[in-house]
Amino acid sequence: MQITRKQLHNKLNIVLVDTGSFPSCTALLLVGTGSRYETKQNNGIAHFFEHMAFKGSKKYSDAYVLASTIENFGGVFNAFTSKEYTGYWIKAPLQHVRTVIDVIADMVQHPILAEAEIEREKGVIIEEINMYEDTPQDKVGELYESLLYPHNALGYDTIGTKETVRAATRDTFSDFIDTHYHPNNAVCILAGGLTKEPYNNIVEDTFGSWRKAKVPTFVLFKDNQKKHQVRSIVKKTEQSHLVFGYRAFNRYDVRRYPLSILSALLGGGMASRLFHELRERRGLCYYIGTSQELYQDTGSLYTRAGVPTAKEKVCEAIDTIREEHYRIRDKGPSDSELTRAKELIKGHLLLSLEDSFDTAYFVGKQALFEKEIDTPKAVLKKIDAVTADDVKSVARDIIHEEKENIAFIGPVAVPED
């Protein structure tokens, strides 16, 4: 994998990733804005604009024209919105790269934002909200972050609320775009079997007139948690869904590699401690897994699980999850466990990089947030360097009873104690 970088005169960063594979590529534009840059009044606008970007632009007059342009040469495309960034991507045969980049550039720089389309799309997004409300496995994750990050935009739902979606106007979009959508707040990544085409020039041709401007930062989150916290939504479900977690640290912290291994030890794969204890030994769940989510100023280690609806089974599951966290904090991992966790993480990384989108995403997030881009080889080396003491140390840093956070959706509320 060969990675080259260039910055245009307007401060747009370009990253080219030649994987030496098939003559196809993914073009990904990451913009450094998401729901944490919103207010209570415009919450959901980053996600709403992601939808509206596909509804027509200066060169591509409506959603049909835009979709046809890409699909006529077999391309696939989509977008996503997170707390801290928004992404627009197209995957296509390499010979169509000029059109691919032109489409993305026109979508974000010259969206039409027709009022009739905005009103129509409100119905679509409200139904998307309804879908999540009826999908407790997803909804409980939003509930967890609202518990974890109170009084801060990090705790907002990315999709917004029905009220904020209904209230959005063309001016709401224009104000948000004018504030956040600038080349110095973005990175364009091309990943795949690249040739010797002048890709930087192609990007400059389409993005070179994009106007740079000062962009605002976000409101830092301040951790004031003093005691164990629980937030429940009581509703009729066939399965109870929970998230159990602790605040961690930001994406720049050197402890992020021991944290990823701690996550894998607890709930990464079918050989992990929690999968074995809750599913294989006790039959308490169908799904369970541990992950970490790190932002620019804070983060979290958390476990998600679907458990029975009976109160005693819910309590047993929570107690077991808690005990496994305490056990690894107090005793650390065995040598064999540590090796398995490292190989799991490394293997998943390498397998993901078979896909040009995952490669673009892997490199793009680093380019957006970091000064340097680590190659996969460098990341593997950092994972291998983690010791059992490192894992035990990071577990001791974050796993404390008074720092527990539990979000729960099911027919019976979780006891506050």
C-alpha positions in Angstrom: 0.0 0.0 0.0 1.4 3.3 -1.1 0.1 6.5 0.5 0.8 10.0 -0.9 -0.6 13.3 0.4 -1.0 16.8 -1.1 -2.7 20.0 0.1 -4.3 22.3 -2.4 -4.0 26.1 -2.3 -7.4 26.2 -0.5 -6.2 23.8 2.2 -8.1 20.8 1.0 -6.1 17.7 1.8 -5.9 15.0 -0.8 -4.8 11.4 0.1 -4.0 8.8 -2.6 -3.8 5.2 -1.5 -2.6 2.8 -4.2 -3.5 -0.7 -3.1 -2.1 -2.4 -6.2 -5.3 -4.3 -6.6 -8.1 -4.3 -9.2 -8.7 -1.3 -11.5 -11.4 0.1 -9.3 -11.4 2.8 -6.6 -13.4 4.4 -3.8 -13.5 8.2 -3.7 -14.4 9.4 -0.2 -14.9 13.0 1.0 -14.8 13.4 4.7 -16.0 16.7 6.2 -15.1 17.6 9.8 -18.6 18.2 11.0 -21.4 16.2 12.5 -24.0 16.3 15.2 -21.7 17.5 18.0 -21.3 20.8 16.0 -25.1 21.4 16.2 -27.4 23.2 18.7 -30.6 22.0 20.2 -32.4 24.2 17.6 -30.8 22.6 14.5 -30.0 19.2 15.9 -30.1 16.7 13.0 -29.1 19.2 10.3 -25.8 17.5 9.5 -27.6 14.2 8.8 -30.5 16.0 7.0 -28.0 17.7 4.6 -26.3 14.4 3.9 -29.7 13.3 2.6 -30.3 16.6 0.7 -26.9 16.4 -1.1 -28.3 13.5 -3.1 -31.4 15.4 -4.2 -29.8 17.4 -7.0 -26.9 19.9 -7.6 -25.9 22.4 -10.2 -24.7 19.8 -12.7 -26.8 16.9 -11.7 -30.3 18.3 -11.5 -32.2 15.8 -9.4 -31.8 12.5 -7.5 -32.5 10.4 -10.6 -29.9 12.2 -12.8 -27.3 11.8 -10.0 -28.1 8.2 -9.4 -28.2 7.4 -13.1 -24.8 9.0 -13.7 -23.2 6.7 -11.2 -25.1 3.5 -11.8 -24.8 3.8 -15.6 -21.2 2.6 -15.2 -21.8 0.2 -12.4 -20.9 2.5 -9.5 -22.3 2.3 -6.0 -22.6 5.3 -3.7 -23.7 6.3 -0.2 -23.0 8.7 2.7 -23.0 8.6 6.5 -23.1 11.1 9.3 -21.5 10.6 12.7 -20.9 12.9 15.7 -17.7 14.4 14.4 -17.6 13.9 10.6 -19.7 13.3 7.6 -18.7 11.1 4.6 -19.7 11.0 1.0 -18.4 8.1 -1.1 -18.6 6.5 -4.5 -17.0 3.2 -5.6 -16.6 2.6 -9.3 -14.3 1.3 -12.1 -11.1 3.3 -12.2 -11.7 4.7 -15.7 -14.7 6.7 -14.4 -12.8 8.5 -11.6 -13.2 12.0 -13.1 -16.9 11.7 -13.1 -16.9 10.2 -9.6 -15.0 13.1 -8.2 -17.0 15.6 -10.1 -20.3 14.2 -8.7 -19.1 14.4 -5.1 -17.7 17.9 -5.6 -20.9 19.2 -7.1 -23.1 17.6 -4.4 -21.4 19.3 -1.5 -20.5 22.6 -3.2 -23.6 23.3 -5.3 -26.6 21.6 -3.8 -30.0 22.8 -5.1 -31.8 22.5 -1.7 -35.2 22.9 -3.4 -37.9 23.7 -0.7 -40.2 21.1 -2.1 -37.5 18.4 -1.8 -36.8 19.6 1.8 -40.4 19.2 2.8 -40.7 15.8 1.1 -37.5 14.6 2.8 -38.7 15.6 6.2 -41.2 12.7 5.9 -38.4 10.3 5.0 -36.3 11.2 8.0 -39.2 11.2 10.4 -39.9 7.6 9.2 -36.2 6.9 9.8 -36.6 8.2 13.3 -39.7 5.9 13.8 -37.7 3.0 12.5 -35.0 3.5 15.1 -37.6 3.9 17.8 -38.9 0.5 16.8 -35.4 -1.0 16.8 -34.3 -1.1 20.5 -31.0 -2.7 19.6 -30.0 0.5 17.9 -32.0 2.9 20.1 -30.2 1.8 23.2 -26.9 3.0 21.9 -28.3 6.5 21.5 -29.8 6.3 25.0 -26.3 5.4 26.3 -24.6 8.4 24.8 -27.3 10.7 26.0 -26.6 9.4 29.5 -22.9 9.5 29.1 -22.7 13.1 27.6 -25.4 15.2 29.3 -25.7 18.9 28.5 -23.4 18.5 25.5 -24.0 18.0 21.8 -22.2 14.6 22.0 -25.3 13.4 23.7 -27.6 14.4 20.9 -29.0 11.8 18.5 -27.3 12.3 15.1 -30.6 12.0 13.3 -32.2 14.8 15.4 -35.7 14.9 16.7 -39.0 15.0 14.9 -39.4 18.6 16.1 -36.1 19.8 14.7 -36.5 18.0 11.5 -40.0 19.5 10.9 -38.6 23.0 11.8 -35.7 22.9 9.3 -35.8 25.4 6.4 -33.6 26.2 3.5 -31.9 28.8 5.6 -31.1 26.2 8.3 -29.1 24.3 5.7 -27.4 27.3 4.2 -26.3 28.5 7.6 -24.9 25.1 8.5 -23.1 24.6 5.1 -21.7 28.2 5.2 -20.3 27.5 8.7 -18.8 24.1 8.3 -18.4 23.0 4.7 -15.1 24.4 3.7 -12.0 22.7 2.1 -9.8 23.4 5.1 -12.3 21.2 7.1 -12.2 18.3 4.7 -10.1 15.6 3.2 -10.6 13.8 -0.2 -9.3 10.2 -0.4 -8.9 8.0 -3.5 -8.2 4.4 -2.7 -7.8 1.4 -5.0 -5.7 0.1 -7.8 -4.5 3.5 -8.9 -2.4 4.1 -12.0 -0.2 7.0 -12.9 -3.1 9.3 -13.8 -2.8 12.9 -12.4 -5.4 12.3 -9.7 -4.4 15.4 -7.7 -5.1 17.5 -10.8 -8.4 15.9 -11.2 -9.4 16.7 -7.7 -8.1 20.3 -8.1 -10.2 20.8 -11.2 -13.4 20.1 -9.3 -12.6 21.3 -5.7 -10.1 24.0 -6.5 -12.7 26.8 -6.4 -14.1 25.7 -3.0 -13.7 28.6 -0.7 -11.8 28.2 2.5 -12.9 29.9 5.7 -12.5 29.7 9.4 -14.6 27.0 11.0 -15.9 26.8 14.6 -14.8 24.2 17.0 -17.0 22.1 19.3 -17.9 22.6 23.0 -15.6 20.4 25.0 -17.2 17.8 27.2 -16.4 18.0 30.9 -16.7 14.8 32.9 -18.4 15.4 36.3 -19.7 11.9 37.0 -19.6 11.1 40.7 -21.7 7.9 40.8 -23.1 5.0 39.0 -25.8 6.0 36.4 -28.8 4.2 34.9 -31.2 5.3 32.2 -34.1 3.0 31.2 -36.9 3.2 28.6 -39.7 0.8 29.7 -41.6 -0.5 26.7 -43.0 -3.8 25.5 -40.2 -5.8 23.8 -39.5 -9.5 23.2 -35.9 -9.0 24.3 -34.2 -6.5 26.7 -31.3 -4.5 25.3 -28.6 -2.9 27.3 -25.3 -1.0 27.1 -22.9 -1.2 30.0 -19.9 1.1 29.9 -17.4 3.5 31.2 -16.0 6.8 30.0 -12.5 6.5 28.6 -10.3 9.0 26.9 -9.8 10.8 23.5 -8.7 9.4 20.1 -5.2 10.8 20.5 -4.4 9.1 23.8 -1.5 6.6 23.6 -3.6 4.2 25.7 -6.0 3.6 22.7 -4.1 0.5 21.6 -4.3 -1.2 25.1 -7.9 -0.1 25.2 -8.7 -1.9 21.9 -7.1 -5.1 23.2 -9.1 -4.8 26.5 -12.2 -4.4 24.3 -11.3 -7.5 22.3 -10.6 -9.5 25.5 -14.0 -8.7 27.0 -16.3 -8.9 24.0 -14.4 -9.3 20.7 -15.5 -12.5 19.0 -16.9 -15.9 20.2 -13.8 -16.7 22.2 -14.1 -13.5 24.3 -14.8 -13.6 28.1 -18.2 -12.1 27.9 -19.4 -14.2 25.0 -18.2 -17.3 26.7 -19.6 -16.4 30.1 -23.0 -15.0 29.2 -23.9 -16.9 26.1 -22.1 -20.2 26.2 -22.1 -20.9 29.9 -25.3 -19.1 31.1 -27.5 -18.9 27.9 -28.3 -15.3 28.9 -28.0 -13.6 25.5 -28.0 -14.1 21.7 -25.7 -11.1 20.9 -23.0 -9.5 23.0 -20.0 -7.5 22.1 -17.6 -4.9 23.5 -16.4 -1.8 21.6 -14.8 1.6 22.1 -15.8 4.9 20.7 -13.2 7.7 20.9 -13.8 11.3 20.1 -11.5 14.3 20.0 -11.9 15.1 23.7 -13.4 12.0 25.4 -14.5 8.4 24.7 -16.1 5.3 26.0 -15.6 1.5 26.5 -18.9 -0.2 26.3 -20.6 -3.6 26.0 -23.9 -4.2 24.2 -26.1 -7.2 24.8 -29.6 -8.5 24.1 -30.9 -10.4 27.2 -34.1 -12.0 28.5 -37.0 -9.7 29.7 -37.3 -11.3 33.2 -35.9 -8.9 35.8 -33.8 -11.5 37.5 -32.2 -12.5 34.2 -31.5 -8.8 33.4 -29.8 -8.4 36.8 -27.8 -11.6 36.4 -26.5 -10.4 33.0 -25.5 -7.0 34.3 -23.8 -8.5 37.4 -21.9 -10.9 35.2 -20.8 -8.2 32.8 -19.6 -6.1 35.8 -17.8 -9.1 37.4 -15.9 -9.8 34.1 -14.8 -6.1 33.9 -13.6 -6.2 37.5 -11.8 -9.5 37.0 -9.7 -8.4 34.1 -9.0 -5.1 35.9 -7.7 -6.9 39.0 -5.9 -9.8 37.4 -5.2 -8.8 33.8 -5.2 -11.2 30.8 -3.3 -14.4 30.5 -0.5 -14.7 27.9 -2.7 -16.8 25.6 -5.6 -14.4 25.9 -3.4 -11.5 25.1 -2.1 -13.2 22.0 -5.5 -14.2 20.8 -6.9 -10.6 21.2 -3.9 -9.1 19.3 -4.3 -11.6 16.4 -8.0 -10.9 16.3 -7.6 -7.2 16.0 -4.8 -7.5 13.4 -6.7 -10.0 11.4 -9.8 -8.0 11.3 -7.8 -4.9 10.2 -6.1 -6.7 7.4 -9.2 -8.4 6.1 -11.1 -5.1 6.1 -8.4 -3.5 3.9 -9.3 -5.9 1.1 -12.1 -3.4 0.4 -11.3 0.0 -1.2 -13.9 1.8 0.9 -12.6 0.4 4.2 -9.1 1.4 3.0 -10.2 4.9 2.2 -12.0 5.2 5.6 -9.0 3.8 7.5 -6.7 6.4 6.0 -9.2 9.2 5.8 -10.1 9.3 9.5 -6.4 9.6 10.3 -5.9 12.3 7.7 -8.9 14.3 9.1 -7.8 14.1 12.7 -4.1 13.2 12.9 -0.9 15.0 11.8 0.5 11.7 10.5 -1.0 8.7 8.8 0.0 5.3 10.2 0.2 2.6 7.6 -1.4 -0.8 8.4 2.1 -2.1 9.1 2.7 0.7 11.7 -0.6 0.0 13.4 0.2 -3.7 13.6 3.5 -2.9 15.2 1.8 -0.8 17.9 -0.7 -3.5 18.6 2.1 -6.1 19.0 3.9 -3.8 21.4 1.0 -3.8 24.0 1.8 -5.8 27.1 -0.5 -7.5 29.7 0.5 -4.8 32.2 -0.6 -2.1 29.7 -4.0 -3.7 29.4 -4.3 -4.1 33.2 -3.2 -0.5 33.6 -5.8 1.0 31.2 -8.5 -1.2 32.8 -7.6 0.2 36.2 -7.7 3.7 34.8 -11.3 3.5 33.6 -13.2 0.6 35.3 -14.6 2.0 38.6 -18.0 1.3 40.2 -18.9 5.0 40.5 -18.1 5.5 36.8 -20.5 2.8 35.5 -23.2 3.8 33.0 -26.1 1.6 32.0 -28.6 2.3 29.3 -31.5 -0.2 29.0 -34.7 -0.7 26.9 -37.1 -3.4 27.9 -40.4 -4.3 29.7 -38.8 -3.9 33.2 -36.7 -1.0 34.4 -33.1 -1.7 35.6 -32.8 -1.1 39.4 -30.9 2.2 40.0 -28.6 0.5 42.4 
